[in-house]
């Protein structure tokens, strides 16, 4: 149940001579309390109606209405419920109105007694931002503004009371008799003229709120002034960061602004690590009458303030550095200071009386130091100054981290692009490579199930199609699992001495077994059996060779050639090359082909099939075996060559392998 009618608008329509005024929240609070005090101090039994807009505002005044209910039984409190506020008849009547009711935007307090009557009827106005002309959704409490009527005119008060009592009846029809009694009392007391109201409580309340407001205003001005100085400096550093990611430029701005704000004798900002013994000073603010440290080697290894700041990872300061015992952060420290070339202490040589050191920390890592020196002794480091310097140090830390991040930005962008490409390809491949064979298997099985009298030959075709696509799915899932294991490092390599010719033969046998019913291009093997043994995992190497041969045959016409060769590459590696006369690779994609899910024709427009994981798996395996793999091609339709290197057994190289390199390699041609 809701009502969008405004009580204030209804009153202004009924009494057009009334002129509303603007009130601030603090003024309404003062007037409301004064009206309530009149009830508490009097002996009348008035009708009291209060609308608090929302439950949270009512809860702040609930205790006052318990006291008011002791003076009269005609008390009505309205609010929009937020937690447990509801329609109740207890010490006084509570009316929970709908959140869409116009009452949620209004503040009402009406008191109608035999000897006096007063009325406060207001509607809240939205605070509008002067720059954007948009409403401020969460304006400060004291900045809330209301438009309405405050009066002692009895006819006006009684009319407002009647309007509110009618609204209460809509929400609490069970109070009809009590509301009729209240309305009758209000109507009978309506008469022209003002009441004999004591203005004292109203004046006292308003003066109290005015004085409290002035005190808060002065306190706010002082706080704003201090905050403005801090924000100006922080904004200067932030602006420097936005203009440039060059740490030197940012340090220059920071050291000058901070030194001027603190009226320091000297201010330093420098980069360093916790293990550094000294730094070269480059950025300095210099006051009058002190020598510059720019270009000087600044000792850190026996600087007590630096050691304490690094150890505690927090600011350290001393108010009088000229004494033999320092009070550092309220604790006594016996300093051990380095001396200058003439034997004087550095605090004397560089005229340091008060000394502050703030470390620039990021994730427990020291990035640099902010130092402030004063030449006058017993300088008091105030909380405001310390907070200001720490804020600057934080901004400097942000600048340094951003500069480091910017240096790696291009690499990060490439990684993100690769990740996005991987995600897109994964979705496409999963949708295509899994859905297509699943659809075929489903159709074949449904046909077999629904047609038991199917021709035996056709039944065999259906079964073979289902088995073929099931194998295709198995291979896809196996490639996913294999790559996942390789990339996560969960593979255990079983390295042993093996002849490369044996691994090549096994890979060729595997290829022919898989392509038994397919026409393959001519495969030429140029691998000598007298090459040195390699140290490898035979099972994984055969997997690599099988995938490379399978790739070469896939992209080469049956009339073309695929050649596999092996020869020494230096004294430590054996190089195996799988070349073909097929489709070839564009020069700018020679490295990309090893990316996960890379497809030469795109994931959804392929005539050759596959998952795009084969070469990625090959690279992971070859790298794990201690070798390297790469591709070469002169361009599209000009064939391609895939090279991989594998470590050889050194003892075998000095024996049979030397002899093998002098002999003509045996060439066997195998027609696929």
PyMOL commands that set and color helices and strands:
alter all, ss='L'
color gray80, all
select helices_A, chain A and resi 7-14+25-41+55-59+62-68+102-105+141-143+154-171+173-188+200-243+247-262+304-312+346-349+383-407+409-450+456-488+500-514+538-554+587-589+592-594+614-624+650-662
alter helices_A, ss='H'
color red, helices_A
select strands_A, chain A and resi 21-24+47-54+75-80+88-89+93-97+106-112+117-125+145-151+266-271+278-280+284-286+297-299+316-318+325-328+331-334+354-362+365-374+496-498+522-526+534-536+561-569+573-580+628-632+640-647+668-670
alter strands_A, ss='S'
color yellow, strands_A
deselect
rebuild
show_as cartoon
